[in-house]
Amino acid sequence: MPSIPDFTAAEQRHVEALLQRRYAAPVTVLLADSELLLDPAHGEMTVCPTLYWAARGAQFVVFKIAEDRYRCQFFYTDADHYGTGRDQYADLETCVLTLLQVQADHERESAGASSGATAVDLADDEYHGPAIL
């Protein structure tokens, strides 16, 4: 399997700008590498470039799994991981905005107030929610 290109500085800045709008404060996005099982039939782990940040008690990761292909999740502990209901995204912005929306919904539901939206509602290629969360 060919190596996966790293996140570019422009991609990292774009994610930081999205987070700045979401949280109304700067959020540091760190570059990392993660090992993922991209092809269960192949059985080998693949090193994937990763963007990581923490906010509001949650930790977030966006994995680049191929050129213009992304996966994401957020978590609170090693045993408490959540995804968006989609295996991959073709657009980094849609990936990040959907991840932020699902985490915000989870946070509200955990506090006892449900928005009614689920990850399945957000599962199509086009993000139809607000531009700024």
MDTraj code that builds the backbone (N, CA, C; nanometers):
import mdtraj as md
import numpy as np

residues = "MET PRO SER ILE PRO ASP PHE THR ALA ALA GLU GLN ARG HIS VAL GLU ALA LEU LEU GLN ARG ARG TYR ALA ALA PRO VAL THR VAL LEU LEU ALA ASP SER GLU LEU LEU LEU ASP PRO ALA HIS GLY GLU MET THR VAL CYS PRO THR LEU TYR TRP ALA ALA ARG GLY ALA GLN PHE VAL VAL PHE LYS ILE ALA GLU ASP ARG TYR ARG CYS GLN PHE PHE TYR THR ASP ALA ASP HIS TYR GLY THR GLY ARG ASP GLN TYR ALA ASP LEU GLU THR CYS VAL LEU THR LEU LEU GLN VAL GLN ALA ASP HIS GLU ARG GLU SER ALA GLY ALA SER SER GLY ALA THR ALA VAL ASP LEU ALA ASP ASP GLU TYR HIS GLY PRO ALA ILE LEU".split()
xyz = np.array([
    [0.0853, -0.1178, 0.0000],
    [0.0000, 0.0000, 0.0000],
    [0.0897, 0.1238, 0.0000],
    [0.0647, 0.2202, -0.0885],
    [0.1481, 0.3401, -0.0925],
    [0.1287, 0.4236, 0.0346],
    [0.2310, 0.5004, 0.0687],
    [0.2194, 0.5818, 0.1892],
    [0.1145, 0.6915, 0.1696],
    [0.0572, 0.7317, 0.2787],
    [-0.0480, 0.8339, 0.2785],
    [0.0189, 0.9694, 0.2992],
    [-0.0164, 1.0677, 0.2170],
    [0.0473, 1.1990, 0.2327],
    [0.0092, 1.2639, 0.3656],
    [0.1051, 1.3348, 0.4234],
    [0.0796, 1.4078, 0.5475],
    [-0.0241, 1.5176, 0.5259],
    [-0.0829, 1.5641, 0.6358],
    [-0.1668, 1.6830, 0.6295],
    [-0.0771, 1.7999, 0.5905],
    [-0.1258, 1.8843, 0.5045],
    [-0.0495, 2.0017, 0.4654],
    [-0.0670, 2.1108, 0.5712],
    [0.0209, 2.2089, 0.5675],
    [0.0081, 2.3238, 0.6580],
    [-0.1244, 2.3951, 0.6329],
    [-0.1673, 2.4023, 0.5072],
    [-0.2951, 2.4670, 0.4741],
    [-0.4130, 2.3899, 0.5338],
    [-0.4084, 2.2570, 0.5289],
    [-0.5160, 2.1770, 0.5887],
    [-0.5205, 2.1984, 0.7397],
    [-0.4049, 2.2013, 0.8028],
    [-0.3998, 2.2224, 0.9471],
    [-0.4541, 2.3612, 0.9832],
    [-0.4148, 2.4633, 0.9084],
    [-0.4655, 2.5992, 0.9338],
    [-0.6173, 2.6056, 0.9135],
    [-0.6672, 2.5351, 0.8117],
    [-0.8111, 2.5344, 0.7854],
    [-0.8866, 2.4739, 0.9046],
    [-0.8381, 2.3629, 0.9569],
    [-0.9017, 2.3012, 1.0727],
    [-0.8933, 2.3950, 1.1931],
    [-0.7793, 2.4578, 1.2144],
    [-0.7661, 2.5526, 1.3255],
    [-0.8651, 2.6684, 1.3112],
    [-0.8874, 2.7164, 1.1883],
    [-0.9844, 2.8240, 1.1651],
    [-1.1266, 2.7774, 1.1956],
    [-1.1605, 2.6553, 1.1573],
    [-1.2932, 2.6004, 1.1890],
    [-1.3126, 2.5911, 1.3406],
    [-1.2088, 2.5476, 1.4104],
    [-1.2171, 2.5355, 1.5557],
    [-1.2230, 2.6725, 1.6229],
    [-1.1518, 2.7692, 1.5692],
    [-1.1569, 2.9063, 1.6211],
    [-1.3000, 2.9597, 1.6136],
    [-1.3664, 2.9351, 1.5009],
    [-1.5066, 2.9795, 1.4866],
    [-1.5979, 2.9028, 1.5815],
    [-1.5733, 2.7745, 1.5991],
    [-1.6589, 2.6920, 1.6851],
    [-1.6468, 2.7300, 1.8310],
    [-1.5239, 2.7486, 1.8781],
    [-1.5009, 2.7706, 2.0204],
    [-1.4741, 2.9158, 2.0577],
    [-1.4654, 3.0036, 1.9588],
    [-1.4389, 3.1467, 1.9823],
    [-1.3099, 3.1674, 2.0616],
    [-1.2156, 3.0769, 2.0394],
    [-1.0842, 3.0856, 2.1034],
    [-0.9895, 2.9972, 2.0228],
    [-0.8617, 3.0300, 2.0261],
    [-0.7665, 2.9455, 1.9539],
    [-0.7615, 2.8040, 2.0128],
    [-0.7501, 2.7066, 1.9258],
    [-0.7342, 2.5668, 1.9662],
    [-0.6100, 2.5139, 1.8950],
    [-0.5206, 2.4568, 1.9711],
    [-0.3989, 2.4016, 1.9132],
    [-0.4293, 2.2660, 1.8512],
    [-0.3960, 2.2531, 1.7243],
    [-0.4114, 2.1259, 1.6529],
    [-0.2724, 2.0666, 1.6358],
    [-0.2552, 1.9462, 1.6851],
    [-0.1257, 1.8788, 1.6794],
    [-0.1240, 1.7749, 1.5686],
    [-0.0087, 1.7589, 1.5078],
    [0.0116, 1.6539, 1.4088],
    [0.0605, 1.5281, 1.4797],
    [0.0077, 1.4145, 1.4375],
    [0.0472, 1.2869, 1.4968],
    [0.0367, 1.1791, 1.3892],
    [0.0719, 1.0586, 1.4255],
    [0.0523, 0.9414, 1.3406],
    [-0.0268, 0.8402, 1.4208],
    [-0.1159, 0.7695, 1.3520],
    [-0.1956, 0.6643, 1.4148],
    [-0.1887, 0.5403, 1.3282],
    [-0.1956, 0.4258, 1.3913],
    [-0.2014, 0.3000, 1.3169],
    [-0.3462, 0.2547, 1.3099],
    [-0.3964, 0.2377, 1.1874],
    [-0.5344, 0.1954, 1.1656],
    [-0.5372, 0.0703, 1.0797],
    [-0.6380, -0.0093, 1.1012],
    [-0.6622, -0.1248, 1.0158],
    [-0.7569, -0.0792, 0.9051],
    [-0.7010, -0.0375, 0.7929],
    [-0.7810, 0.0169, 0.6833],
    [-0.8461, -0.0917, 0.5992],
    [-0.7802, -0.2059, 0.5883],
    [-0.8322, -0.3164, 0.5078],
    [-0.8314, -0.4427, 0.5940],
    [-0.9471, -0.4746, 0.6555],
    [-0.9510, -0.5910, 0.7436],
    [-0.9082, -0.7206, 0.6743],
    [-0.9326, -0.7320, 0.5440],
    [-0.8920, -0.8517, 0.4704],
    [-0.7400, -0.8627, 0.4611],
    [-0.6737, -0.7482, 0.4596],
    [-0.5271, -0.7451, 0.4497],
    [-0.4635, -0.7756, 0.5845],
    [-0.5275, -0.7303, 0.6916],
    [-0.4823, -0.7609, 0.8267],
    [-0.3650, -0.6826, 0.8796],
    [-0.3112, -0.5885, 0.8020],
    [-0.1971, -0.5105, 0.8487],
    [-0.2404, -0.3688, 0.8851],
    [-0.1742, -0.3175, 0.9864],
    [-0.2005, -0.1800, 1.0284],
    [-0.1304, -0.0844, 0.9316],
    [-0.1944, 0.0305, 0.9103],
    [-0.1395, 0.1341, 0.8236],
    [-0.1158, 0.2592, 0.9065],
    [0.0003, 0.3202, 0.8921],
    [0.0291, 0.4462, 0.9600],
    [-0.0421, 0.5581, 0.8843],
    [-0.1262, 0.6318, 0.9565],
    [-0.2057, 0.7393, 0.8961],
    [-0.1743, 0.8719, 0.9648],
    [-0.1494, 0.9772, 0.8862],
    [-0.1338, 1.1103, 0.9447],
    [-0.2611, 1.1469, 1.0215],
    [-0.2427, 1.2137, 1.1334],
    [-0.3551, 1.2422, 1.2227],
    [-0.3473, 1.3858, 1.2727],
    [-0.4631, 1.4503, 1.2803],
    [-0.4765, 1.5786, 1.3480],
    [-0.5450, 1.5511, 1.4813],
    [-0.4914, 1.6094, 1.5887],
    [-0.5431, 1.5869, 1.7238],
    [-0.5638, 1.7215, 1.7923],
    [-0.6754, 1.7329, 1.8647],
    [-0.6966, 1.8476, 1.9523],
    [-0.7883, 1.8056, 2.0660],
    [-0.7897, 1.8867, 2.1714],
    [-0.8765, 1.8627, 2.2864],
    [-0.9544, 1.9899, 2.3140],
    [-1.0830, 1.9729, 2.3468],
    [-1.1689, 2.0871, 2.3786],
    [-1.2911, 2.0373, 2.4542],
    [-1.3349, 2.1141, 2.5506],
    [-1.4578, 2.0882, 2.6249],
    [-1.4623, 1.9472, 2.6840],
    [-1.3493, 1.8998, 2.7315],
    [-1.3444, 1.7703, 2.7970],
    [-1.3340, 1.6515, 2.7034],
    [-1.3340, 1.6766, 2.5726],
    [-1.3239, 1.5688, 2.4742],
    [-1.1921, 1.5809, 2.3988],
    [-1.1497, 1.4702, 2.3425],
    [-1.0329, 1.4676, 2.2554],
    [-1.0808, 1.4261, 2.1166],
    [-1.0228, 1.4874, 2.0140],
    [-1.0675, 1.4678, 1.8767],
    [-0.9507, 1.4230, 1.7903],
    [-0.9787, 1.3341, 1.6957],
    [-0.8790, 1.2945, 1.5979],
    [-0.9431, 1.2886, 1.4595],
    [-0.8673, 1.3371, 1.3622],
    [-0.9036, 1.3237, 1.2216],
    [-0.7873, 1.2526, 1.1550],
    [-0.8164, 1.1400, 1.0930],
    [-0.7151, 1.0589, 1.0272],
    [-0.7219, 1.0818, 0.8772],
    [-0.6086, 1.0998, 0.8139],
    [-0.6027, 1.1011, 0.6675],
    [-0.5748, 0.9569, 0.6268],
    [-0.6730, 0.8950, 0.5577],
    [-0.6591, 0.7540, 0.5231],
    [-0.6191, 0.7334, 0.3771],
    [-0.6209, 0.8411, 0.2997],
    [-0.5761, 0.8429, 0.1598],
    [-0.5814, 0.9891, 0.1162],
    [-0.5326, 1.0161, -0.0029],
    [-0.5437, 1.1522, -0.0561],
    [-0.6923, 1.1887, -0.0619],
    [-0.7306, 1.2982, 0.0029],
    [-0.8693, 1.3468, 0.0066],
    [-0.9668, 1.2453, 0.0652],
    [-0.9241, 1.1664, 0.1635],
    [-1.0108, 1.0722, 0.2351],
    [-0.9767, 1.0808, 0.3837],
    [-1.0824, 1.0948, 0.4660],
    [-1.0623, 1.1195, 0.6085],
    [-1.1574, 1.0346, 0.6918],
    [-1.1149, 1.0004, 0.8120],
    [-1.1977, 0.9386, 0.9155],
    [-1.1822, 1.0236, 1.0396],
    [-1.2793, 1.0121, 1.1304],
    [-1.2694, 1.0926, 1.2517],
    [-1.3406, 1.0253, 1.3683],
    [-1.3052, 1.0692, 1.4871],
    [-1.3742, 1.0272, 1.6081],
    [-1.3385, 1.1221, 1.7217],
    [-1.4199, 1.1155, 1.8259],
    [-1.3870, 1.1882, 1.9480],
    [-1.3985, 1.0882, 2.0626],
    [-1.3310, 1.1206, 2.1719],
    [-1.3325, 1.0297, 2.2858],
    [-1.3089, 1.1068, 2.4140],
    [-1.3498, 1.0419, 2.5226],
    [-1.3317, 1.0987, 2.6556],
    [-1.2312, 1.0168, 2.7357],
    [-1.2337, 0.8844, 2.7178],
    [-1.1396, 0.7944, 2.7833],
    [-1.0987, 0.6889, 2.6808],
    [-1.0052, 0.6036, 2.7185],
    [-0.9627, 0.4963, 2.6282],
    [-1.0781, 0.4040, 2.5902],
    [-1.1785, 0.3930, 2.6757],
    [-1.2902, 0.3020, 2.6500],
    [-1.4164, 0.3744, 2.6038],
    [-1.4101, 0.5031, 2.5838],
    [-1.5299, 0.5845, 2.5563],
    [-1.5107, 0.6624, 2.4265],
    [-1.5180, 0.5918, 2.3113],
    [-1.4937, 0.6494, 2.1786],
    [-1.6244, 0.6633, 2.1024],
    [-1.6347, 0.7673, 2.0183],
    [-1.7545, 0.7909, 1.9382],
    [-1.7150, 0.8319, 1.7967],
    [-1.7910, 0.7858, 1.7013],
    [-1.7728, 0.8263, 1.5628],
    [-1.8933, 0.9051, 1.5161],
    [-1.8965, 0.9316, 1.3881],
    [-2.0056, 1.0106, 1.3313],
    [-2.1089, 0.9255, 1.2585],
    [-2.0830, 0.7967, 1.2482],
    [-2.1727, 0.7106, 1.1731],
    [-2.1320, 0.6928, 1.0281],
    [-2.0237, 0.7574, 0.9897],
    [-1.9696, 0.7427, 0.8539],
    [-1.8286, 0.6890, 0.8619],
    [-1.7961, 0.6014, 0.7682],
    [-1.6640, 0.5398, 0.7649],
    [-1.5574, 0.6351, 0.7124],
    [-1.5954, 0.7223, 0.6167],
    [-1.4971, 0.8147, 0.5609],
    [-1.5652, 0.9348, 0.4967],
    [-1.4845, 1.0375, 0.4773],
    [-1.5278, 1.1624, 0.4144],
    [-1.4318, 1.1969, 0.3019],
    [-1.4834, 1.2593, 0.1978],
    [-1.4003, 1.3051, 0.0859],
    [-1.3611, 1.4514, 0.1025],
    [-1.4132, 1.5164, 0.2048],
    [-1.3888, 1.6590, 0.2263],
    [-1.3508, 1.6814, 0.3731],
    [-1.2366, 1.7425, 0.3961],
    [-1.1879, 1.7650, 0.5322],
    [-1.2825, 1.8529, 0.6125],
    [-1.3321, 1.9601, 0.5537],
    [-1.4210, 2.0506, 0.6267],
    [-1.5485, 1.9788, 0.6705],
    [-1.6091, 1.9032, 0.5817],
    [-1.7302, 1.8282, 0.6168],
    [-1.7007, 1.7301, 0.7287],
    [-1.5870, 1.6650, 0.7218],
    [-1.5457, 1.5706, 0.8253],
    [-1.5379, 1.6414, 0.9611],
    [-1.4689, 1.7525, 0.9675],
    [-1.4494, 1.8243, 1.0941],
    [-1.5814, 1.8815, 1.1450],
    [-1.6593, 1.9450, 1.0584],
    [-1.7859, 2.0039, 1.1027],
    [-1.8840, 1.8980, 1.1513],
    [-1.8894, 1.7859, 1.0846],
    [-1.9775, 1.6781, 1.1283],
    [-1.9309, 1.6228, 1.2623],
    [-1.8005, 1.6039, 1.2782],
    [-1.7452, 1.5568, 1.4046],
    [-1.7814, 1.6517, 1.5183],
    [-1.7652, 1.7809, 1.4963],
    [-1.7986, 1.8800, 1.5988],
    [-1.9472, 1.8784, 1.6320],
    [-2.0320, 1.8631, 1.5309],
    [-2.1770, 1.8606, 1.5536],
    [-2.2183, 1.7367, 1.6323],
    [-2.1642, 1.6217, 1.5952],
    [-2.1985, 1.4980, 1.6658],
    [-2.1517, 1.5056, 1.8111],
    [-2.0328, 1.5609, 1.8339],
    [-1.9839, 1.5736, 1.9718],
    [-2.0709, 1.6717, 2.0502],
    [-2.1116, 1.7827, 1.9887],
    [-2.1993, 1.8790, 2.0568],
    [-2.3336, 1.8143, 2.0896],
    [-2.3880, 1.7360, 1.9971],
    [-2.5127, 1.6638, 2.0236],
    [-2.4941, 1.5660, 2.1394],
    [-2.3825, 1.4945, 2.1394],
    [-2.3535, 1.4002, 2.2473],
    [-2.3431, 1.4732, 2.3806],
    [-2.2776, 1.5870, 2.3802],
    [-2.2621, 1.6665, 2.5026],
    [-2.3990, 1.7105, 2.5548],
    [-2.4870, 1.7580, 2.4643],
    [-2.6221, 1.7995, 2.5047],
    [-2.7020, 1.6809, 2.5569],
    [-2.6939, 1.5671, 2.4863],
    [-2.7676, 1.4485, 2.5295],
    [-2.7186, 1.4005, 2.6652],
    [-2.5888, 1.4082, 2.6876],
    [-2.5330, 1.3678, 2.8162],
    [-2.5806, 1.4599, 2.9277],
    [-2.6093, 1.5837, 2.8915],
    [-2.6595, 1.6805, 2.9888],
    [-2.8117, 1.6717, 3.0020],
    [-2.8757, 1.5873, 2.9179],
    [-3.0202, 1.5683, 2.9286],
    [-3.1030, 1.6448, 2.8283],
    [-3.0408, 1.7150, 2.7343],
    [-3.1157, 1.7915, 2.6344],
    [-3.0766, 1.7424, 2.4963],
    [-3.1658, 1.6738, 2.4280],
    [-3.1365, 1.6171, 2.2963],
    [-3.1752, 1.7125, 2.1853],
    [-3.0898, 1.7208, 2.0822],
    [-3.1206, 1.8039, 1.9667],
    [-3.2115, 1.7317, 1.8691],
    [-3.2207, 1.5988, 1.8808],
    [-3.2996, 1.5201, 1.7872],
    [-3.2204, 1.4753, 1.6666],
    [-3.1071, 1.5372, 1.6368],
    [-3.0238, 1.4975, 1.5229],
    [-2.9332, 1.3833, 1.5655],
    [-2.9111, 1.2924, 1.4730],
    [-2.8207, 1.1810, 1.4990],
    [-2.7123, 1.1792, 1.3936],
    [-2.6144, 1.0955, 1.4143],
    [-2.5079, 1.0825, 1.3151],
    [-2.5641, 1.0369, 1.1815],
    [-2.6685, 0.9550, 1.1830],
    [-2.7299, 0.9095, 1.0581],
    [-2.7876, 1.0282, 0.9815],
    [-2.8448, 1.1265, 1.0548],
    [-2.8989, 1.2461, 0.9888],
    [-2.7900, 1.3240, 0.9173],
    [-2.6671, 1.3109, 0.9634],
    [-2.5549, 1.3857, 0.9072],
    [-2.4737, 1.3031, 0.8089],
    [-2.5240, 1.1869, 0.7689],
    [-2.4427, 1.0888, 0.6981],
    [-2.4287, 1.1102, 0.5486],
    [-2.4958, 1.2048, 0.4868],
    [-2.4770, 1.2207, 0.3423],
    [-2.3534, 1.3042, 0.3135],
    [-2.3116, 1.3102, 0.1863],
    [-2.1872, 1.3783, 0.1488],
    [-2.1917, 1.5273, 0.1726],
    [-2.3062, 1.5868, 0.1693],
    [-2.3185, 1.7313, 0.1835],
    [-2.3534, 1.7639, 0.3272],
    [-2.2837, 1.8559, 0.3886],
    [-2.3158, 1.9020, 0.5230],
    [-2.4218, 2.0081, 0.5117],
    [-2.5387, 1.9868, 0.5745],
    [-2.6515, 2.0782, 0.5602],
    [-2.6750, 2.1618, 0.6853],
    [-2.5908, 2.1474, 0.7834],
    [-2.6091, 2.2217, 0.9074],
    [-2.5487, 2.3598, 0.8977],
    [-2.5452, 2.4309, 1.0088],
    [-2.4898, 2.5659, 1.0085],
    [-2.3414, 2.5632, 0.9756],
    [-2.2965, 2.6698, 0.9120],
    [-2.1555, 2.6789, 0.8750],
    [-2.0670, 2.6926, 0.9976],
    [-2.1214, 2.7551, 1.1021],
    [-2.0477, 2.7732, 1.2256],
    [-2.1272, 2.7059, 1.3365],
    [-2.0640, 2.6164, 1.4075],
    [-2.1339, 2.5392, 1.5106],
    [-2.1354, 2.6137, 1.6408],
])
top = md.Topology()
chain = top.add_chain()
for i, resn in enumerate(residues, 1):
    res = top.add_residue(resn, chain, resSeq=i)
    for name in ("N", "CA", "C"):
        top.add_atom(name, md.element.get_by_symbol(name[0]), res)
traj = md.Trajectory(xyz[None], top)
